[in-house]
Amino acid sequence: MRLPIAFATGAHYIASNSTFNVNLMLIDMKESRTARLTLLIDPQKKKLFEEICASKDLTPSQVVRRLIRQYVQENAGSRELPDWLKGND
């Protein structure tokens, strides 16, 4: 089964199985590049995650980007972070 996933660049379709595709947009506002991250998760967790995201009017990509940003901020240690990554937005 193919499900529509909305990204900033338009609608993309992915096969619905245990693969969860996420477009990462942790980029400086001056840049326009993105990187793709593919996660393998249990189909039941994926379904529940997508339902919870939808109930909060968030896309799964938004939630994953927020979690990654938080993880990097909390675990960067002595690494210098760019200004756009230091904020709590």
C-alpha positions in Angstrom: 0.0 0.0 0.0 1.3 3.5 -0.8 0.6 6.4 1.5 1.0 10.1 0.6 3.6 11.9 2.7 3.6 15.7 2.5 7.1 17.3 2.4 8.0 20.9 1.8 8.7 20.2 -1.8 5.4 18.5 -2.5 3.6 15.2 -2.1 5.8 12.1 -2.2 4.7 8.5 -2.0 6.3 5.8 0.0 5.6 2.1 0.3 3.9 1.4 3.6 5.9 -1.3 5.4 8.4 -1.3 8.3 10.5 1.5 6.6 9.9 5.0 7.7 11.4 7.7 5.5 12.2 11.1 7.0 13.5 14.2 5.1 15.8 16.0 7.5 15.8 19.7 7.3 18.3 20.6 10.1 19.9 23.2 7.8 21.1 26.7 8.1 18.5 29.1 6.6 21.1 30.2 4.0 21.4 26.7 2.7 18.8 24.7 0.8 20.1 21.2 1.0 18.4 18.4 2.9 19.5 14.8 3.8 17.4 11.7 3.8 17.3 9.4 6.8 15.7 6.0 6.6 14.6 4.3 9.8 13.5 0.7 10.2 10.9 0.4 12.8 8.1 -2.0 13.8 5.0 -1.4 11.6 2.8 -1.2 14.7 5.0 1.5 16.3 5.1 3.4 13.0 1.3 3.4 12.8 0.9 4.6 16.4 3.6 7.2 15.9 1.9 8.6 12.8 -1.5 8.6 14.6 -0.1 10.6 17.5 1.7 13.0 15.2 -1.5 13.6 13.3 -3.4 14.2 16.5 -1.0 17.0 17.3 -1.2 18.4 13.8 2.5 17.6 13.2 4.2 15.5 10.5 6.4 12.6 11.5 9.3 14.5 9.9 8.7 17.5 12.1 8.7 15.4 15.3 11.9 13.5 14.3 13.7 16.7 13.4 12.7 18.1 16.8 14.0 15.0 18.6 17.3 15.0 16.7 17.8 18.7 17.4 17.1 18.1 21.1 19.5 15.1 21.2 22.3 17.0 19.5 21.9 20.0 21.9 21.9 17.7 24.9 24.8 15.6 23.8 27.1 17.9 21.8 29.5 18.2 24.7 32.2 20.7 23.9 31.3 20.9 20.2 30.5 24.4 18.9 26.9 24.4 17.6 25.8 26.9 14.9 23.4 29.6 16.1 20.5 28.0 14.2 20.9 24.8 16.2 21.2 26.5 19.6 17.6 27.7 19.8 14.8 25.8 21.4 12.3 26.2 18.6 
